[in-house]
Amino acid sequence: MPNCKTVVPYRGTPEQEEELRRAVQAHKGQPGGVMPVLQETQRIFGYLPEEALIIAAEGLEVPLSELYSVASFYAQFSFNPKGVYQVSVCLGTACYVKGSAEVLEAVEHKLGIRTGSITRDGRFSLDATRCIGACGLAPVMTVGSDVYGRLTPEQVGPILEKYL
């Protein structure tokens, strides 16, 4: 595997940072204000970049560790950027018994990244998910909003080629 973890440089724009500062000001001093600021940060940037969390912590006048503590508790938050194409492989029970672990391995091999990572060019990110509600199509993979079912590892390459 060429690259297990890829670090993508921060690409926040001044406009995004200003939008974040407005969100921080709207919640500053409010009890429980950290949670909506984290949600807004993720909405603005697509994930929680460290640079944005520093802006939020300073604006809210709370320790950066408090934001990390709250964000790491909830599965809805991601500290990793997402690619243009977000690939997810279901590892729920029905998919797993029908071979989704092998499908996931094929995706990792094709993209050259591990689960939870993003390709160097920012085109693809890869996540393993639990049940997506398409058990009758097991094993299932999604690329953005496109759903691919009854997959075999051999089908992964041609499917991902469509997005290159």
Phi and psi in radians as a Rosetta constraint file:
Dihedral C 1 N 2 CA 2 C 2 CIRCULARHARMONIC -1.143 0.35
Dihedral N 2 CA 2 C 2 N 3 CIRCULARHARMONIC -0.654 0.35
Dihedral C 2 N 3 CA 3 C 3 CIRCULARHARMONIC -2.620 0.35
Dihedral N 3 CA 3 C 3 N 4 CIRCULARHARMONIC 2.019 0.35
Dihedral C 3 N 4 CA 4 C 4 CIRCULARHARMONIC -1.434 0.35
Dihedral N 4 CA 4 C 4 N 5 CIRCULARHARMONIC -0.651 0.35
Dihedral C 4 N 5 CA 5 C 5 CIRCULARHARMONIC -2.420 0.35
Dihedral N 5 CA 5 C 5 N 6 CIRCULARHARMONIC 2.159 0.35
Dihedral C 5 N 6 CA 6 C 6 CIRCULARHARMONIC -1.939 0.35
Dihedral N 6 CA 6 C 6 N 7 CIRCULARHARMONIC 2.287 0.35
Dihedral C 6 N 7 CA 7 C 7 CIRCULARHARMONIC -1.770 0.35
Dihedral N 7 CA 7 C 7 N 8 CIRCULARHARMONIC 2.137 0.35
Dihedral C 7 N 8 CA 8 C 8 CIRCULARHARMONIC -1.752 0.35
Dihedral N 8 CA 8 C 8 N 9 CIRCULARHARMONIC 2.287 0.35
Dihedral C 8 N 9 CA 9 C 9 CIRCULARHARMONIC -1.113 0.35
Dihedral N 9 CA 9 C 9 N 10 CIRCULARHARMONIC 2.638 0.35
Dihedral C 9 N 10 CA 10 C 10 CIRCULARHARMONIC -1.041 0.35
Dihedral N 10 CA 10 C 10 N 11 CIRCULARHARMONIC 2.311 0.35
Dihedral C 10 N 11 CA 11 C 11 CIRCULARHARMONIC -2.222 0.35
Dihedral N 11 CA 11 C 11 N 12 CIRCULARHARMONIC 0.498 0.35
Dihedral C 11 N 12 CA 12 C 12 CIRCULARHARMONIC -1.150 0.35
Dihedral N 12 CA 12 C 12 N 13 CIRCULARHARMONIC 2.511 0.35
Dihedral C 12 N 13 CA 13 C 13 CIRCULARHARMONIC -1.733 0.35
Dihedral N 13 CA 13 C 13 N 14 CIRCULARHARMONIC 2.801 0.35
Dihedral C 13 N 14 CA 14 C 14 CIRCULARHARMONIC -1.004 0.35
Dihedral N 14 CA 14 C 14 N 15 CIRCULARHARMONIC -0.592 0.35
Dihedral C 14 N 15 CA 15 C 15 CIRCULARHARMONIC -1.164 0.35
Dihedral N 15 CA 15 C 15 N 16 CIRCULARHARMONIC -0.733 0.35
Dihedral C 15 N 16 CA 16 C 16 CIRCULARHARMONIC -1.118 0.35
Dihedral N 16 CA 16 C 16 N 17 CIRCULARHARMONIC -0.753 0.35
Dihedral C 16 N 17 CA 17 C 17 CIRCULARHARMONIC -1.112 0.35
Dihedral N 17 CA 17 C 17 N 18 CIRCULARHARMONIC -0.667 0.35
Dihedral C 17 N 18 CA 18 C 18 CIRCULARHARMONIC -1.163 0.35
Dihedral N 18 CA 18 C 18 N 19 CIRCULARHARMONIC -0.705 0.35
Dihedral C 18 N 19 CA 19 C 19 CIRCULARHARMONIC -1.076 0.35
Dihedral N 19 CA 19 C 19 N 20 CIRCULARHARMONIC -0.700 0.35
Dihedral C 19 N 20 CA 20 C 20 CIRCULARHARMONIC -1.107 0.35
Dihedral N 20 CA 20 C 20 N 21 CIRCULARHARMONIC -0.771 0.35
Dihedral C 20 N 21 CA 21 C 21 CIRCULARHARMONIC -1.060 0.35
Dihedral N 21 CA 21 C 21 N 22 CIRCULARHARMONIC -0.664 0.35
Dihedral C 21 N 22 CA 22 C 22 CIRCULARHARMONIC -1.119 0.35
Dihedral N 22 CA 22 C 22 N 23 CIRCULARHARMONIC -0.746 0.35
Dihedral C 22 N 23 CA 23 C 23 CIRCULARHARMONIC -1.111 0.35
Dihedral N 23 CA 23 C 23 N 24 CIRCULARHARMONIC -0.720 0.35
Dihedral C 23 N 24 CA 24 C 24 CIRCULARHARMONIC -1.083 0.35
Dihedral N 24 CA 24 C 24 N 25 CIRCULARHARMONIC -0.808 0.35
Dihedral C 24 N 25 CA 25 C 25 CIRCULARHARMONIC -1.059 0.35
Dihedral N 25 CA 25 C 25 N 26 CIRCULARHARMONIC -0.645 0.35
Dihedral C 25 N 26 CA 26 C 26 CIRCULARHARMONIC -1.154 0.35
Dihedral N 26 CA 26 C 26 N 27 CIRCULARHARMONIC -0.412 0.35
Dihedral C 26 N 27 CA 27 C 27 CIRCULARHARMONIC -2.010 0.35
Dihedral N 27 CA 27 C 27 N 28 CIRCULARHARMONIC -0.004 0.35
Dihedral C 27 N 28 CA 28 C 28 CIRCULARHARMONIC -1.076 0.35
Dihedral N 28 CA 28 C 28 N 29 CIRCULARHARMONIC 2.279 0.35
Dihedral C 28 N 29 CA 29 C 29 CIRCULARHARMONIC 1.430 0.35
Dihedral N 29 CA 29 C 29 N 30 CIRCULARHARMONIC -0.101 0.35
Dihedral C 29 N 30 CA 30 C 30 CIRCULARHARMONIC -1.430 0.35
Dihedral N 30 CA 30 C 30 N 31 CIRCULARHARMONIC 2.405 0.35
Dihedral C 30 N 31 CA 31 C 31 CIRCULARHARMONIC -1.091 0.35
Dihedral N 31 CA 31 C 31 N 32 CIRCULARHARMONIC 2.317 0.35
Dihedral C 31 N 32 CA 32 C 32 CIRCULARHARMONIC 1.325 0.35
Dihedral N 32 CA 32 C 32 N 33 CIRCULARHARMONIC 0.252 0.35
Dihedral C 32 N 33 CA 33 C 33 CIRCULARHARMONIC -1.183 0.35
Dihedral N 33 CA 33 C 33 N 34 CIRCULARHARMONIC -0.337 0.35
Dihedral C 33 N 34 CA 34 C 34 CIRCULARHARMONIC -1.087 0.35
Dihedral N 34 CA 34 C 34 N 35 CIRCULARHARMONIC -0.768 0.35
Dihedral C 34 N 35 CA 35 C 35 CIRCULARHARMONIC -1.074 0.35
Dihedral N 35 CA 35 C 35 N 36 CIRCULARHARMONIC -0.888 0.35
Dihedral C 35 N 36 CA 36 C 36 CIRCULARHARMONIC -1.124 0.35
Dihedral N 36 CA 36 C 36 N 37 CIRCULARHARMONIC -0.529 0.35
Dihedral C 36 N 37 CA 37 C 37 CIRCULARHARMONIC -1.199 0.35
Dihedral N 37 CA 37 C 37 N 38 CIRCULARHARMONIC -0.704 0.35
Dihedral C 37 N 38 CA 38 C 38 CIRCULARHARMONIC -1.098 0.35
Dihedral N 38 CA 38 C 38 N 39 CIRCULARHARMONIC -0.727 0.35
Dihedral C 38 N 39 CA 39 C 39 CIRCULARHARMONIC -1.098 0.35
Dihedral N 39 CA 39 C 39 N 40 CIRCULARHARMONIC -0.741 0.35
Dihedral C 39 N 40 CA 40 C 40 CIRCULARHARMONIC -1.155 0.35
Dihedral N 40 CA 40 C 40 N 41 CIRCULARHARMONIC -0.695 0.35
Dihedral C 40 N 41 CA 41 C 41 CIRCULARHARMONIC -1.045 0.35
Dihedral N 41 CA 41 C 41 N 42 CIRCULARHARMONIC -0.796 0.35
Dihedral C 41 N 42 CA 42 C 42 CIRCULARHARMONIC -1.160 0.35
Dihedral N 42 CA 42 C 42 N 43 CIRCULARHARMONIC -0.665 0.35
Dihedral C 42 N 43 CA 43 C 43 CIRCULARHARMONIC -1.103 0.35
Dihedral N 43 CA 43 C 43 N 44 CIRCULARHARMONIC -0.747 0.35
Dihedral C 43 N 44 CA 44 C 44 CIRCULARHARMONIC -1.202 0.35
Dihedral N 44 CA 44 C 44 N 45 CIRCULARHARMONIC -0.808 0.35
Dihedral C 44 N 45 CA 45 C 45 CIRCULARHARMONIC -1.750 0.35
Dihedral N 45 CA 45 C 45 N 46 CIRCULARHARMONIC -0.288 0.35
Dihedral C 45 N 46 CA 46 C 46 CIRCULARHARMONIC 1.553 0.35
Dihedral N 46 CA 46 C 46 N 47 CIRCULARHARMONIC -0.144 0.35
Dihedral C 46 N 47 CA 47 C 47 CIRCULARHARMONIC -2.910 0.35
Dihedral N 47 CA 47 C 47 N 48 CIRCULARHARMONIC -3.035 0.35
Dihedral C 47 N 48 CA 48 C 48 CIRCULARHARMONIC -1.918 0.35
Dihedral N 48 CA 48 C 48 N 49 CIRCULARHARMONIC 1.470 0.35
Dihedral C 48 N 49 CA 49 C 49 CIRCULARHARMONIC -1.226 0.35
Dihedral N 49 CA 49 C 49 N 50 CIRCULARHARMONIC 2.548 0.35
Dihedral C 49 N 50 CA 50 C 50 CIRCULARHARMONIC -0.970 0.35
Dihedral N 50 CA 50 C 50 N 51 CIRCULARHARMONIC -0.713 0.35
Dihedral C 50 N 51 CA 51 C 51 CIRCULARHARMONIC -1.042 0.35
Dihedral N 51 CA 51 C 51 N 52 CIRCULARHARMONIC -0.702 0.35
Dihedral C 51 N 52 CA 52 C 52 CIRCULARHARMONIC -1.246 0.35
Dihedral N 52 CA 52 C 52 N 53 CIRCULARHARMONIC -0.650 0.35
Dihedral C 52 N 53 CA 53 C 53 CIRCULARHARMONIC -1.139 0.35
Dihedral N 53 CA 53 C 53 N 54 CIRCULARHARMONIC -0.592 0.35
Dihedral C 53 N 54 CA 54 C 54 CIRCULARHARMONIC -1.139 0.35
Dihedral N 54 CA 54 C 54 N 55 CIRCULARHARMONIC -0.783 0.35
Dihedral C 54 N 55 CA 55 C 55 CIRCULARHARMONIC -1.021 0.35
Dihedral N 55 CA 55 C 55 N 56 CIRCULARHARMONIC -0.794 0.35
Dihedral C 55 N 56 CA 56 C 56 CIRCULARHARMONIC -1.126 0.35
Dihedral N 56 CA 56 C 56 N 57 CIRCULARHARMONIC -0.795 0.35
Dihedral C 56 N 57 CA 57 C 57 CIRCULARHARMONIC -1.095 0.35
Dihedral N 57 CA 57 C 57 N 58 CIRCULARHARMONIC -0.782 0.35
Dihedral C 57 N 58 CA 58 C 58 CIRCULARHARMONIC -1.118 0.35
Dihedral N 58 CA 58 C 58 N 59 CIRCULARHARMONIC -0.739 0.35
Dihedral C 58 N 59 CA 59 C 59 CIRCULARHARMONIC -1.170 0.35
Dihedral N 59 CA 59 C 59 N 60 CIRCULARHARMONIC -0.657 0.35
Dihedral C 59 N 60 CA 60 C 60 CIRCULARHARMONIC -1.426 0.35
Dihedral N 60 CA 60 C 60 N 61 CIRCULARHARMONIC -0.211 0.35
Dihedral C 60 N 61 CA 61 C 61 CIRCULARHARMONIC 1.018 0.35
Dihedral N 61 CA 61 C 61 N 62 CIRCULARHARMONIC 0.827 0.35
Dihedral C 61 N 62 CA 62 C 62 CIRCULARHARMONIC -2.224 0.35
Dihedral N 62 CA 62 C 62 N 63 CIRCULARHARMONIC 2.734 0.35
Dihedral C 62 N 63 CA 63 C 63 CIRCULARHARMONIC -1.117 0.35
Dihedral N 63 CA 63 C 63 N 64 CIRCULARHARMONIC 2.509 0.35
Dihedral C 63 N 64 CA 64 C 64 CIRCULARHARMONIC -0.988 0.35
Dihedral N 64 CA 64 C 64 N 65 CIRCULARHARMONIC -0.617 0.35
Dihedral C 64 N 65 CA 65 C 65 CIRCULARHARMONIC -1.074 0.35
Dihedral N 65 CA 65 C 65 N 66 CIRCULARHARMONIC -0.508 0.35
Dihedral C 65 N 66 CA 66 C 66 CIRCULARHARMONIC -1.169 0.35
Dihedral N 66 CA 66 C 66 N 67 CIRCULARHARMONIC -0.729 0.35
Dihedral C 66 N 67 CA 67 C 67 CIRCULARHARMONIC -1.128 0.35
Dihedral N 67 CA 67 C 67 N 68 CIRCULARHARMONIC -0.752 0.35
Dihedral C 67 N 68 CA 68 C 68 CIRCULARHARMONIC -1.102 0.35
Dihedral N 68 CA 68 C 68 N 69 CIRCULARHARMONIC -0.704 0.35
Dihedral C 68 N 69 CA 69 C 69 CIRCULARHARMONIC -1.084 0.35
Dihedral N 69 CA 69 C 69 N 70 CIRCULARHARMONIC -0.826 0.35
Dihedral C 69 N 70 CA 70 C 70 CIRCULARHARMONIC -1.167 0.35
Dihedral N 70 CA 70 C 70 N 71 CIRCULARHARMONIC -0.824 0.35
Dihedral C 70 N 71 CA 71 C 71 CIRCULARHARMONIC -1.116 0.35
Dihedral N 71 CA 71 C 71 N 72 CIRCULARHARMONIC -0.647 0.35
Dihedral C 71 N 72 CA 72 C 72 CIRCULARHARMONIC -1.302 0.35
Dihedral N 72 CA 72 C 72 N 73 CIRCULARHARMONIC -0.298 0.35
Dihedral C 72 N 73 CA 73 C 73 CIRCULARHARMONIC -1.321 0.35
Dihedral N 73 CA 73 C 73 N 74 CIRCULARHARMONIC -0.575 0.35
Dihedral C 73 N 74 CA 74 C 74 CIRCULARHARMONIC -1.770 0.35
Dihedral N 74 CA 74 C 74 N 75 CIRCULARHARMONIC 2.298 0.35
Dihedral C 74 N 75 CA 75 C 75 CIRCULARHARMONIC -1.191 0.35
Dihedral N 75 CA 75 C 75 N 76 CIRCULARHARMONIC -0.319 0.35
Dihedral C 75 N 76 CA 76 C 76 CIRCULARHARMONIC -1.197 0.35
Dihedral N 76 CA 76 C 76 N 77 CIRCULARHARMONIC -0.319 0.35
Dihedral C 76 N 77 CA 77 C 77 CIRCULARHARMONIC -1.702 0.35
Dihedral N 77 CA 77 C 77 N 78 CIRCULARHARMONIC 2.544 0.35
Dihedral C 77 N 78 CA 78 C 78 CIRCULARHARMONIC -2.246 0.35
Dihedral N 78 CA 78 C 78 N 79 CIRCULARHARMONIC 2.338 0.35
Dihedral C 78 N 79 CA 79 C 79 CIRCULARHARMONIC -1.610 0.35
Dihedral N 79 CA 79 C 79 N 80 CIRCULARHARMONIC -0.060 0.35
Dihedral C 79 N 80 CA 80 C 80 CIRCULARHARMONIC -1.889 0.35
Dihedral N 80 CA 80 C 80 N 81 CIRCULARHARMONIC 2.402 0.35
Dihedral C 80 N 81 CA 81 C 81 CIRCULARHARMONIC -1.144 0.35
Dihedral N 81 CA 81 C 81 N 82 CIRCULARHARMONIC 2.706 0.35
Dihedral C 81 N 82 CA 82 C 82 CIRCULARHARMONIC -1.834 0.35
Dihedral N 82 CA 82 C 82 N 83 CIRCULARHARMONIC 2.599 0.35
Dihedral C 82 N 83 CA 83 C 83 CIRCULARHARMONIC -1.386 0.35
Dihedral N 83 CA 83 C 83 N 84 CIRCULARHARMONIC 3.010 0.35
Dihedral C 83 N 84 CA 84 C 84 CIRCULARHARMONIC -0.999 0.35
Dihedral N 84 CA 84 C 84 N 85 CIRCULARHARMONIC -0.717 0.35
Dihedral C 84 N 85 CA 85 C 85 CIRCULARHARMONIC -1.950 0.35
Dihedral N 85 CA 85 C 85 N 86 CIRCULARHARMONIC 2.029 0.35
Dihedral C 85 N 86 CA 86 C 86 CIRCULARHARMONIC -1.645 0.35
Dihedral N 86 CA 86 C 86 N 87 CIRCULARHARMONIC 1.982 0.35
Dihedral C 86 N 87 CA 87 C 87 CIRCULARHARMONIC -1.731 0.35
Dihedral N 87 CA 87 C 87 N 88 CIRCULARHARMONIC 2.276 0.35
Dihedral C 87 N 88 CA 88 C 88 CIRCULARHARMONIC -2.273 0.35
Dihedral N 88 CA 88 C 88 N 89 CIRCULARHARMONIC 2.370 0.35
Dihedral C 88 N 89 CA 89 C 89 CIRCULARHARMONIC -2.014 0.35
Dihedral N 89 CA 89 C 89 N 90 CIRCULARHARMONIC 2.210 0.35
Dihedral C 89 N 90 CA 90 C 90 CIRCULARHARMONIC -1.310 0.35
Dihedral N 90 CA 90 C 90 N 91 CIRCULARHARMONIC 2.269 0.35
Dihedral C 90 N 91 CA 91 C 91 CIRCULARHARMONIC -2.012 0.35
Dihedral N 91 CA 91 C 91 N 92 CIRCULARHARMONIC 0.369 0.35
Dihedral C 91 N 92 CA 92 C 92 CIRCULARHARMONIC -1.094 0.35
Dihedral N 92 CA 92 C 92 N 93 CIRCULARHARMONIC 2.947 0.35
Dihedral C 92 N 93 CA 93 C 93 CIRCULARHARMONIC -0.953 0.35
Dihedral N 93 CA 93 C 93 N 94 CIRCULARHARMONIC -0.911 0.35
Dihedral C 93 N 94 CA 94 C 94 CIRCULARHARMONIC -1.065 0.35
Dihedral N 94 CA 94 C 94 N 95 CIRCULARHARMONIC -0.764 0.35
Dihedral C 94 N 95 CA 95 C 95 CIRCULARHARMONIC -1.186 0.35
Dihedral N 95 CA 95 C 95 N 96 CIRCULARHARMONIC -0.719 0.35
Dihedral C 95 N 96 CA 96 C 96 CIRCULARHARMONIC -1.078 0.35
Dihedral N 96 CA 96 C 96 N 97 CIRCULARHARMONIC -0.795 0.35
Dihedral C 96 N 97 CA 97 C 97 CIRCULARHARMONIC -1.187 0.35
Dihedral N 97 CA 97 C 97 N 98 CIRCULARHARMONIC -0.353 0.35
Dihedral C 97 N 98 CA 98 C 98 CIRCULARHARMONIC -1.697 0.35
Dihedral N 98 CA 98 C 98 N 99 CIRCULARHARMONIC 0.170 0.35
Dihedral C 98 N 99 CA 99 C 99 CIRCULARHARMONIC 1.849 0.35
Dihedral N 99 CA 99 C 99 N 100 CIRCULARHARMONIC 0.361 0.35
Dihedral C 99 N 100 CA 100 C 100 CIRCULARHARMONIC -1.177 0.35
Dihedral N 100 CA 100 C 100 N 101 CIRCULARHARMONIC -0.447 0.35
Dihedral C 100 N 101 CA 101 C 101 CIRCULARHARMONIC -1.093 0.35
Dihedral N 101 CA 101 C 101 N 102 CIRCULARHARMONIC -0.675 0.35
Dihedral C 101 N 102 CA 102 C 102 CIRCULARHARMONIC -1.239 0.35
Dihedral N 102 CA 102 C 102 N 103 CIRCULARHARMONIC -0.612 0.35
Dihedral C 102 N 103 CA 103 C 103 CIRCULARHARMONIC -1.121 0.35
Dihedral N 103 CA 103 C 103 N 104 CIRCULARHARMONIC -0.797 0.35
Dihedral C 103 N 104 CA 104 C 104 CIRCULARHARMONIC -1.039 0.35
Dihedral N 104 CA 104 C 104 N 105 CIRCULARHARMONIC -0.758 0.35
Dihedral C 104 N 105 CA 105 C 105 CIRCULARHARMONIC -1.054 0.35
Dihedral N 105 CA 105 C 105 N 106 CIRCULARHARMONIC -0.701 0.35
Dihedral C 105 N 106 CA 106 C 106 CIRCULARHARMONIC -1.146 0.35
Dihedral N 106 CA 106 C 106 N 107 CIRCULARHARMONIC -0.662 0.35
Dihedral C 106 N 107 CA 107 C 107 CIRCULARHARMONIC -1.153 0.35
Dihedral N 107 CA 107 C 107 N 108 CIRCULARHARMONIC -0.797 0.35
Dihedral C 107 N 108 CA 108 C 108 CIRCULARHARMONIC -1.005 0.35
Dihedral N 108 CA 108 C 108 N 109 CIRCULARHARMONIC -0.763 0.35
Dihedral C 108 N 109 CA 109 C 109 CIRCULARHARMONIC -1.133 0.35
Dihedral N 109 CA 109 C 109 N 110 CIRCULARHARMONIC -0.812 0.35
Dihedral C 109 N 110 CA 110 C 110 CIRCULARHARMONIC -1.096 0.35
Dihedral N 110 CA 110 C 110 N 111 CIRCULARHARMONIC -0.742 0.35
Dihedral C 110 N 111 CA 111 C 111 CIRCULARHARMONIC -1.505 0.35
Dihedral N 111 CA 111 C 111 N 112 CIRCULARHARMONIC -0.298 0.35
Dihedral C 111 N 112 CA 112 C 112 CIRCULARHARMONIC 1.282 0.35
Dihedral N 112 CA 112 C 112 N 113 CIRCULARHARMONIC 0.456 0.35
Dihedral C 112 N 113 CA 113 C 113 CIRCULARHARMONIC -2.373 0.35
Dihedral N 113 CA 113 C 113 N 114 CIRCULARHARMONIC 2.883 0.35
Dihedral C 113 N 114 CA 114 C 114 CIRCULARHARMONIC -1.722 0.35
Dihedral N 114 CA 114 C 114 N 115 CIRCULARHARMONIC 2.873 0.35
Dihedral C 114 N 115 CA 115 C 115 CIRCULARHARMONIC -0.969 0.35
Dihedral N 115 CA 115 C 115 N 116 CIRCULARHARMONIC 2.388 0.35
Dihedral C 115 N 116 CA 116 C 116 CIRCULARHARMONIC 1.563 0.35
Dihedral N 116 CA 116 C 116 N 117 CIRCULARHARMONIC 0.056 0.35
Dihedral C 116 N 117 CA 117 C 117 CIRCULARHARMONIC -1.975 0.35
Dihedral N 117 CA 117 C 117 N 118 CIRCULARHARMONIC 3.077 0.35
Dihedral C 117 N 118 CA 118 C 118 CIRCULARHARMONIC -2.305 0.35
Dihedral N 118 CA 118 C 118 N 119 CIRCULARHARMONIC 2.556 0.35
Dihedral C 118 N 119 CA 119 C 119 CIRCULARHARMONIC -1.197 0.35
Dihedral N 119 CA 119 C 119 N 120 CIRCULARHARMONIC 2.714 0.35
Dihedral C 119 N 120 CA 120 C 120 CIRCULARHARMONIC -0.927 0.35
Dihedral N 120 CA 120 C 120 N 121 CIRCULARHARMONIC -0.655 0.35
Dihedral C 120 N 121 CA 121 C 121 CIRCULARHARMONIC -1.441 0.35
Dihedral N 121 CA 121 C 121 N 122 CIRCULARHARMONIC -0.035 0.35
Dihedral C 121 N 122 CA 122 C 122 CIRCULARHARMONIC 1.329 0.35
Dihedral N 122 CA 122 C 122 N 123 CIRCULARHARMONIC 0.150 0.35
Dihedral C 122 N 123 CA 123 C 123 CIRCULARHARMONIC -1.336 0.35
Dihedral N 123 CA 123 C 123 N 124 CIRCULARHARMONIC -0.703 0.35
Dihedral C 123 N 124 CA 124 C 124 CIRCULARHARMONIC -2.208 0.35
Dihedral N 124 CA 124 C 124 N 125 CIRCULARHARMONIC 2.454 0.35
Dihedral C 124 N 125 CA 125 C 125 CIRCULARHARMONIC -2.162 0.35
Dihedral N 125 CA 125 C 125 N 126 CIRCULARHARMONIC 2.700 0.35
Dihedral C 125 N 126 CA 126 C 126 CIRCULARHARMONIC -2.281 0.35
Dihedral N 126 CA 126 C 126 N 127 CIRCULARHARMONIC 2.271 0.35
Dihedral C 126 N 127 CA 127 C 127 CIRCULARHARMONIC -2.355 0.35
Dihedral N 127 CA 127 C 127 N 128 CIRCULARHARMONIC 2.603 0.35
Dihedral C 127 N 128 CA 128 C 128 CIRCULARHARMONIC -1.702 0.35
Dihedral N 128 CA 128 C 128 N 129 CIRCULARHARMONIC 2.394 0.35
Dihedral C 128 N 129 CA 129 C 129 CIRCULARHARMONIC -2.176 0.35
Dihedral N 129 CA 129 C 129 N 130 CIRCULARHARMONIC 2.905 0.35
Dihedral C 129 N 130 CA 130 C 130 CIRCULARHARMONIC -1.610 0.35
Dihedral N 130 CA 130 C 130 N 131 CIRCULARHARMONIC -3.037 0.35
Dihedral C 130 N 131 CA 131 C 131 CIRCULARHARMONIC -0.725 0.35
Dihedral N 131 CA 131 C 131 N 132 CIRCULARHARMONIC 2.235 0.35
Dihedral C 131 N 132 CA 132 C 132 CIRCULARHARMONIC -1.831 0.35
Dihedral N 132 CA 132 C 132 N 133 CIRCULARHARMONIC 0.079 0.35
Dihedral C 132 N 133 CA 133 C 133 CIRCULARHARMONIC 1.491 0.35
Dihedral N 133 CA 133 C 133 N 134 CIRCULARHARMONIC 0.335 0.35
Dihedral C 133 N 134 CA 134 C 134 CIRCULARHARMONIC -2.121 0.35
Dihedral N 134 CA 134 C 134 N 135 CIRCULARHARMONIC 0.778 0.35
Dihedral C 134 N 135 CA 135 C 135 CIRCULARHARMONIC -1.016 0.35
Dihedral N 135 CA 135 C 135 N 136 CIRCULARHARMONIC -0.555 0.35
Dihedral C 135 N 136 CA 136 C 136 CIRCULARHARMONIC -1.175 0.35
Dihedral N 136 CA 136 C 136 N 137 CIRCULARHARMONIC -0.265 0.35
Dihedral C 136 N 137 CA 137 C 137 CIRCULARHARMONIC -1.819 0.35
Dihedral N 137 CA 137 C 137 N 138 CIRCULARHARMONIC 0.179 0.35
Dihedral C 137 N 138 CA 138 C 138 CIRCULARHARMONIC -0.979 0.35
Dihedral N 138 CA 138 C 138 N 139 CIRCULARHARMONIC 2.487 0.35
Dihedral C 138 N 139 CA 139 C 139 CIRCULARHARMONIC -1.390 0.35
Dihedral N 139 CA 139 C 139 N 140 CIRCULARHARMONIC 2.612 0.35
Dihedral C 139 N 140 CA 140 C 140 CIRCULARHARMONIC -2.108 0.35
Dihedral N 140 CA 140 C 140 N 141 CIRCULARHARMONIC 2.506 0.35
Dihedral C 140 N 141 CA 141 C 141 CIRCULARHARMONIC -2.322 0.35
Dihedral N 141 CA 141 C 141 N 142 CIRCULARHARMONIC 2.497 0.35
Dihedral C 141 N 142 CA 142 C 142 CIRCULARHARMONIC -2.048 0.35
Dihedral N 142 CA 142 C 142 N 143 CIRCULARHARMONIC 2.562 0.35
Dihedral C 142 N 143 CA 143 C 143 CIRCULARHARMONIC -2.212 0.35
Dihedral N 143 CA 143 C 143 N 144 CIRCULARHARMONIC 1.830 0.35
Dihedral C 143 N 144 CA 144 C 144 CIRCULARHARMONIC 1.087 0.35
Dihedral N 144 CA 144 C 144 N 145 CIRCULARHARMONIC -2.188 0.35
Dihedral C 144 N 145 CA 145 C 145 CIRCULARHARMONIC -1.683 0.35
Dihedral N 145 CA 145 C 145 N 146 CIRCULARHARMONIC 0.029 0.35
Dihedral C 145 N 146 CA 146 C 146 CIRCULARHARMONIC -1.450 0.35
Dihedral N 146 CA 146 C 146 N 147 CIRCULARHARMONIC 2.292 0.35
Dihedral C 146 N 147 CA 147 C 147 CIRCULARHARMONIC -1.917 0.35
Dihedral N 147 CA 147 C 147 N 148 CIRCULARHARMONIC 2.302 0.35
Dihedral C 147 N 148 CA 148 C 148 CIRCULARHARMONIC -2.126 0.35
Dihedral N 148 CA 148 C 148 N 149 CIRCULARHARMONIC 2.163 0.35
Dihedral C 148 N 149 CA 149 C 149 CIRCULARHARMONIC -2.121 0.35
Dihedral N 149 CA 149 C 149 N 150 CIRCULARHARMONIC 2.981 0.35
Dihedral C 149 N 150 CA 150 C 150 CIRCULARHARMONIC 0.897 0.35
Dihedral N 150 CA 150 C 150 N 151 CIRCULARHARMONIC 0.812 0.35
Dihedral C 150 N 151 CA 151 C 151 CIRCULARHARMONIC -1.423 0.35
Dihedral N 151 CA 151 C 151 N 152 CIRCULARHARMONIC 2.658 0.35
Dihedral C 151 N 152 CA 152 C 152 CIRCULARHARMONIC -2.119 0.35
Dihedral N 152 CA 152 C 152 N 153 CIRCULARHARMONIC 2.745 0.35
Dihedral C 152 N 153 CA 153 C 153 CIRCULARHARMONIC -0.981 0.35
Dihedral N 153 CA 153 C 153 N 154 CIRCULARHARMONIC -0.541 0.35
Dihedral C 153 N 154 CA 154 C 154 CIRCULARHARMONIC -1.190 0.35
Dihedral N 154 CA 154 C 154 N 155 CIRCULARHARMONIC -0.389 0.35
Dihedral C 154 N 155 CA 155 C 155 CIRCULARHARMONIC -1.447 0.35
Dihedral N 155 CA 155 C 155 N 156 CIRCULARHARMONIC -0.289 0.35
Dihedral C 155 N 156 CA 156 C 156 CIRCULARHARMONIC -1.061 0.35
Dihedral N 156 CA 156 C 156 N 157 CIRCULARHARMONIC -0.888 0.35
Dihedral C 156 N 157 CA 157 C 157 CIRCULARHARMONIC -0.956 0.35
Dihedral N 157 CA 157 C 157 N 158 CIRCULARHARMONIC -0.968 0.35
Dihedral C 157 N 158 CA 158 C 158 CIRCULARHARMONIC -1.052 0.35
Dihedral N 158 CA 158 C 158 N 159 CIRCULARHARMONIC -0.591 0.35
Dihedral C 158 N 159 CA 159 C 159 CIRCULARHARMONIC -1.156 0.35
Dihedral N 159 CA 159 C 159 N 160 CIRCULARHARMONIC -0.839 0.35
Dihedral C 159 N 160 CA 160 C 160 CIRCULARHARMONIC -1.184 0.35
Dihedral N 160 CA 160 C 160 N 161 CIRCULARHARMONIC -0.509 0.35
Dihedral C 160 N 161 CA 161 C 161 CIRCULARHARMONIC -1.017 0.35
Dihedral N 161 CA 161 C 161 N 162 CIRCULARHARMONIC -0.544 0.35
Dihedral C 161 N 162 CA 162 C 162 CIRCULARHARMONIC -1.077 0.35
Dihedral N 162 CA 162 C 162 N 163 CIRCULARHARMONIC -0.413 0.35
Dihedral C 162 N 163 CA 163 C 163 CIRCULARHARMONIC -1.749 0.35
Dihedral N 163 CA 163 C 163 N 164 CIRCULARHARMONIC 0.019 0.35
